[in-house]
Amino acid sequence: MSAATDRRPRRVAGIYRPPVNAARMPPPRPGPLAQLVRTANTVRAQVERGVLRDEGLTWTTYDVLVLVCARRAVETRTAAAEVGIAKATLTNALVSLVDRGLVRRDLQEDDRRRVVLRPTQAGMDLARRVQGPVEAEQARLFGEPGMPSGDSLARVLRSLATRSRQDGATDEPDSTR
């Protein structure tokens, strides 16, 4: 084998030197999932800055408050799963909501180990007051020409989330061990 036909990378003084005429790999580019997550983070931050901050809410506390107000009574583990957050994150959000008198924690009647979340009147009032500006911001974001309607986008995202949950359920390890 001659030096001209040798395709192995050369090592000179312990330094890797790739072949001169080697085809370069294109740099990695973010895929649609990365773009979706980035966009969601950007929109979330915009709504937090533009609407929720004035009311002392984060997106997570707003999401939990709206869920509790819509359901009127919801267990903590159900709330965490519905909102898509860890139970520890829910606990942190509830500290803020309970301290402000927006949500109350009650023990479940038949199983005193479980906690049920219920909205207070102040929580219901705040959720109603903030809902209008949040919906106005949503309308502004989706009102641009060429944008899908909020409902059709929500339908696609729900479908994606459902598929992801179903795929994730099959990947879990066997619980019989």
matplotlib code that plots the C-alpha trace (Angstrom):
import matplotlib.pyplot as plt

x = [0.0, 1.5, 1.2, -1.0, -3.6, -3.4, -6.8, -6.1, -5.8, -2.2, -0.8, 2.0, 3.6, 0.4, -1.9, -4.8, -4.8, -7.8, -7.2, -7.0, -9.6, -12.1, -15.7, -16.9, -20.1, -22.7, -23.1, -26.1, -29.2, -32.1, -35.0, -38.7, -39.0, -36.2, -37.9, -41.2, -39.7, -37.8, -41.0, -43.0, -40.4, -40.5, -44.3, -44.4, -41.9, -43.8, -47.1, -45.4, -43.7, -46.7, -49.6, -48.9, -46.0, -48.3, -50.5, -47.6, -48.0, -45.7, -46.9, -46.9, -48.8, -51.3, -51.7, -52.3, -54.7, -56.8, -56.9, -58.0, -60.7, -61.9, -62.2, -63.3, -61.7, -58.6, -56.1, -52.5, -51.2, -53.9, -53.1, -49.3, -50.0, -52.6, -50.3, -47.3, -45.1, -43.3, -45.0, -42.2, -42.8, -46.5, -45.7, -43.6, -46.4, -49.0, -46.9, -47.3, -51.0, -52.0, -50.0, -51.8, -55.2, -56.0, -56.1, -56.7, -55.5, -58.0, -57.6, -59.7, -62.7, -62.2, -58.4, -56.8, -53.4, -54.5, -54.8, -57.5, -57.0, -59.9, -60.1, -61.0, -63.2, -60.1, -58.5, -61.6, -61.7, -58.0, -58.3, -61.3, -59.4, -56.3, -58.0, -59.0, -55.5, -54.0, -56.6, -55.9, -52.2, -53.0, -55.2, -52.5, -49.9, -52.2, -53.8, -51.0, -51.7, -50.6, -50.8, -53.1, -56.0, -55.3, -57.9, -56.3, -52.8, -54.0, -55.6, -52.3, -50.3, -52.8, -52.5, -48.7, -48.8, -51.2, -48.9, -45.9, -47.6, -48.6, -45.1, -43.7, -46.0, -44.6, -41.0, -41.4, -39.6, -41.6, -43.1, -43.2, -39.5]
y = [0.0, 3.3, 6.6, 8.0, 5.3, 5.0, 6.2, 5.9, 9.2, 10.2, 10.8, 13.2, 13.8, 12.4, 14.9, 13.6, 15.0, 14.0, 13.2, 16.3, 15.3, 13.7, 14.6, 16.9, 16.0, 18.7, 20.3, 19.0, 21.0, 21.2, 19.0, 19.8, 18.6, 21.0, 23.8, 23.0, 23.1, 26.3, 27.9, 26.8, 28.2, 31.5, 31.8, 30.8, 33.5, 36.1, 35.3, 35.3, 38.7, 40.3, 39.1, 36.8, 38.7, 41.7, 39.2, 37.6, 34.3, 32.1, 29.9, 26.9, 28.6, 29.9, 26.5, 24.8, 27.5, 27.2, 23.4, 23.6, 26.2, 24.2, 20.9, 22.5, 19.6, 17.6, 15.4, 16.6, 13.6, 14.1, 17.8, 17.1, 14.6, 16.8, 19.8, 17.7, 18.6, 16.7, 16.4, 18.4, 21.2, 21.1, 21.4, 24.5, 26.1, 25.2, 26.9, 30.2, 29.6, 28.5, 31.4, 33.9, 32.3, 31.2, 27.5, 25.4, 21.9, 19.5, 16.0, 13.5, 12.2, 8.5, 8.4, 10.9, 10.3, 12.0, 15.8, 17.4, 20.9, 23.3, 26.9, 29.7, 32.6, 34.8, 32.1, 31.9, 35.7, 35.9, 33.0, 34.8, 38.2, 36.7, 34.5, 37.5, 38.9, 35.4, 34.7, 38.2, 37.4, 34.0, 35.6, 38.1, 35.3, 33.2, 36.0, 36.5, 35.6, 32.0, 30.9, 27.9, 28.6, 28.1, 25.2, 23.3, 23.8, 22.6, 19.6, 18.7, 19.2, 17.1, 14.3, 14.5, 14.4, 11.5, 9.6, 10.4, 9.2, 5.9, 5.4, 6.2, 3.7, 0.8, 1.8, 1.6, -1.3, -4.3, -3.5, -7.1, -7.2]
z = [0.0, -1.0, 0.9, -1.9, -1.5, 2.3, 3.7, 7.4, 9.3, 9.9, 13.3, 13.6, 17.0, 18.8, 17.0, 15.0, 11.4, 9.3, 5.6, 3.5, 1.0, 3.4, 2.9, 5.6, 7.5, 7.6, 11.0, 13.0, 12.6, 15.1, 14.1, 14.3, 17.9, 19.0, 17.1, 18.7, 22.2, 21.5, 20.2, 23.2, 25.5, 23.7, 23.7, 27.3, 28.3, 26.2, 28.0, 31.4, 30.8, 29.0, 31.1, 34.1, 35.8, 36.6, 38.6, 40.3, 38.4, 36.4, 33.6, 36.0, 38.7, 36.1, 34.6, 38.0, 39.0, 35.8, 36.2, 39.8, 38.9, 36.0, 37.9, 41.2, 43.1, 41.9, 43.6, 43.6, 41.6, 39.0, 38.8, 38.3, 35.6, 33.8, 33.8, 32.9, 35.8, 38.5, 41.9, 43.4, 40.9, 41.8, 45.4, 44.8, 42.7, 45.4, 48.1, 46.2, 45.4, 48.9, 50.5, 48.4, 49.3, 45.7, 46.3, 49.4, 50.2, 51.8, 52.9, 51.0, 53.0, 52.4, 52.3, 54.6, 52.9, 49.7, 49.2, 47.1, 45.7, 45.6, 44.3, 46.6, 45.5, 45.2, 43.0, 40.8, 40.4, 39.5, 37.0, 35.3, 35.3, 33.8, 31.2, 29.0, 28.6, 28.1, 25.3, 23.8, 23.6, 22.1, 19.5, 18.7, 18.2, 16.1, 14.3, 11.8, 8.2, 7.4, 11.0, 11.8, 14.0, 17.7, 17.8, 14.9, 16.4, 19.8, 18.2, 16.5, 19.7, 21.8, 19.2, 19.5, 23.3, 23.2, 20.9, 23.0, 26.2, 24.4, 23.1, 26.6, 28.3, 26.2, 27.0, 30.8, 32.5, 33.7, 37.1, 38.2, 39.1]

ax = plt.figure().add_subplot(projection="3d")
ax.plot(x, y, z, "-o")
ax.set_aspect("equal")
plt.show()
